[in-house]
Amino acid sequence: MFSVVKLRDNVKLIANELQDINKYIINNLKLNYENKIINKLNAYTIKILDVCNTYDNGIINDIDGSVYFTVDYISVIFTPTKNEILNITISESNEIGLFGFPTYISHNKDVQITCICPKDIITDYKYSNNTWSNDKFSITNKSEINIKILNYQIDFNKIIIIGNVVD
């Protein structure tokens, strides 16, 4: 689910950014990866923590004068995993089921993470007046609940998670 990983990328800096290479490498990585989906990893980048290696002195692009650096960096990512437990906040409760978003991931206009608990899966609960409830719990808008991830899909700018409520 949440992991700290070491990744490698080529970072392009323009001439005026060479005065503080580390600062601009981190800024560039944050701009390109934070709060975005990395398709090759099937993961959502939450935060770039640090740059740990720069492998060369840079390769100069003859056309525009920019410099490319190969860097290793440390990042916190979110990858949905089947059977994992995820804490979500309910944004809508209706007769179709429960809809929400992960509680501990900041929201972003560019990437949508939606969690769905369809009515066919939450059979231990009954629906009435925008509330799903059983003998122990009531779930409505703004409730925080745990779900067990049953399946998920990651696309270019969205993650859809299907889960069941865990008491």
C-alpha positions as CSV (number, residue, x, y, z in Angstrom):
1,M,0.0,0.0,0.0
2,F,2.3,2.8,1.2
3,S,5.9,2.3,0.4
4,V,9.2,4.1,0.4
5,V,11.0,3.4,-2.8
6,K,14.3,4.3,-4.5
7,L,13.8,5.3,-8.1
8,R,16.0,6.7,-11.0
9,D,15.3,9.4,-13.5
10,N,17.0,11.8,-15.9
11,V,16.4,15.3,-14.8
12,K,16.7,18.3,-17.2
13,L,17.9,21.6,-15.8
14,I,18.2,24.9,-17.7
15,A,21.3,27.2,-17.4
16,N,19.9,29.4,-14.6
17,E,19.1,26.4,-12.5
18,L,22.7,25.2,-12.4
19,Q,23.5,27.6,-9.5
20,D,21.8,25.3,-7.0
21,I,21.7,21.9,-8.7
22,N,20.2,19.8,-5.8
23,K,17.4,22.3,-5.1
24,Y,16.4,22.4,-8.7
25,I,16.6,18.6,-9.2
26,I,14.3,18.1,-6.2
27,N,11.9,20.9,-7.5
28,N,11.9,19.2,-10.9
29,L,11.2,15.8,-9.5
30,K,8.4,17.2,-7.3
31,L,6.8,19.0,-10.3
32,N,7.0,15.8,-12.5
33,Y,6.0,13.2,-10.0
34,E,4.3,14.4,-6.7
35,N,0.6,13.8,-6.7
36,K,0.8,11.9,-10.0
37,I,0.4,8.4,-11.1
38,I,3.6,6.5,-12.2
39,N,2.1,4.1,-14.8
40,K,5.2,1.9,-15.0
41,L,4.9,1.2,-11.2
42,N,1.1,1.2,-11.0
43,A,1.5,3.7,-8.2
44,Y,0.6,7.2,-7.0
45,T,3.5,9.3,-5.8
46,I,2.6,11.0,-2.5
47,K,6.0,12.8,-1.8
48,I,9.5,13.0,-3.0
49,L,11.7,12.8,0.1
50,D,15.3,13.2,-1.1
51,V,17.8,12.8,-3.8
52,C,20.4,10.2,-2.9
53,N,22.7,10.1,-5.9
54,T,23.6,12.1,-8.9
55,Y,25.5,9.8,-11.2
56,D,27.3,12.2,-13.5
57,N,28.3,15.8,-14.0
58,G,25.5,16.2,-16.4
59,I,25.2,15.8,-20.2
60,I,24.8,19.1,-22.1
61,N,22.2,19.3,-24.8
62,D,23.9,21.1,-27.7
63,I,20.6,22.5,-29.0
64,D,19.2,24.4,-26.0
65,G,22.1,24.3,-23.5
66,S,20.1,22.4,-20.9
67,V,21.9,19.8,-18.8
68,Y,20.6,16.3,-18.0
69,F,21.5,14.6,-14.8
70,T,20.8,10.9,-13.9
71,V,19.6,10.8,-10.3
72,D,18.3,8.4,-7.7
73,Y,15.6,9.7,-5.4
74,I,13.5,8.4,-2.5
75,S,9.8,8.7,-2.8
76,V,6.7,7.7,-0.9
77,I,4.2,5.9,-3.1
78,F,0.7,4.4,-2.8
79,T,-0.1,1.2,-4.6
80,P,-3.4,-0.5,-4.0
81,T,-3.0,-4.1,-3.1
82,K,-5.7,-6.8,-3.1
83,N,-6.7,-7.9,0.5
84,E,-5.0,-4.8,2.1
85,I,-7.0,-2.7,4.5
86,L,-7.5,1.0,3.6
87,N,-8.9,3.7,5.7
88,I,-11.4,5.9,3.7
89,T,-13.6,8.8,4.2
90,I,-17.2,8.5,2.8
91,S,-18.1,11.3,0.4
92,E,-21.5,9.8,-0.7
93,S,-23.8,7.2,0.8
94,N,-26.8,6.1,-1.3
95,E,-28.8,3.1,-2.4
96,I,-26.1,2.1,-4.8
97,G,-23.5,1.8,-2.1
98,L,-20.7,3.8,-0.5
99,F,-18.3,6.1,-2.3
100,G,-15.2,7.7,-0.8
101,F,-11.5,8.5,-0.9
102,P,-8.4,7.4,1.0
103,T,-8.3,9.4,4.3
104,Y,-4.5,9.8,4.4
105,I,-3.8,10.9,0.8
106,S,-4.2,14.6,0.0
107,H,-6.6,15.4,-2.8
108,N,-5.5,16.7,-6.1
109,K,-7.3,18.1,-9.1
110,D,-5.2,16.1,-11.5
111,V,-5.6,12.6,-10.1
112,Q,-8.9,11.1,-8.8
113,I,-8.8,8.3,-6.3
114,T,-12.2,6.8,-5.8
115,C,-13.2,4.0,-3.4
116,I,-16.4,2.2,-4.0
117,C,-18.3,-0.3,-1.8
118,P,-21.2,-1.5,-4.0
119,K,-24.4,-2.6,-2.4
120,D,-23.9,-6.2,-3.7
121,I,-20.8,-6.5,-1.6
122,I,-21.8,-4.8,1.7
123,T,-24.5,-7.4,2.4
124,D,-24.1,-7.2,6.2
125,Y,-25.5,-3.7,6.1
126,K,-28.9,-2.4,5.3
127,Y,-29.6,1.0,3.6
128,S,-32.1,3.7,4.7
129,N,-32.0,7.5,4.5
130,N,-28.5,7.9,3.1
131,T,-27.1,5.6,5.9
132,W,-25.8,2.0,5.7
133,S,-26.0,0.3,9.1
134,N,-25.9,-3.0,10.9
135,D,-26.2,-3.9,14.6
136,K,-22.8,-2.4,15.4
137,F,-22.2,0.5,13.0
138,S,-23.8,3.3,11.0
139,I,-22.1,4.7,7.9
140,T,-23.0,7.9,6.3
141,N,-21.4,10.9,4.6
142,K,-18.1,11.9,6.2
143,S,-17.8,8.6,8.1
144,E,-14.3,7.2,8.3
145,I,-14.3,3.4,7.7
146,N,-11.8,0.6,6.8
147,I,-12.3,-1.4,3.7
148,K,-10.6,-4.5,2.4
149,I,-9.5,-4.0,-1.2
150,L,-11.0,-6.6,-3.5
151,N,-9.9,-5.1,-6.8
152,Y,-8.6,-1.9,-8.3
153,Q,-7.8,-0.3,-11.6
154,I,-5.2,2.4,-12.3
155,D,-5.4,4.6,-15.4
156,F,-3.5,7.7,-16.5
157,N,-5.1,10.0,-14.0
158,K,-7.4,8.0,-11.8
159,I,-7.4,5.0,-9.4
160,I,-10.7,3.1,-8.8
161,I,-10.7,0.8,-5.8
162,I,-13.5,-1.7,-5.1
163,G,-13.7,-2.9,-1.5
164,N,-15.9,-4.3,1.3
165,V,-16.4,-2.7,4.7
166,V,-14.3,-4.2,7.5
167,D,-15.8,-3.9,11.0
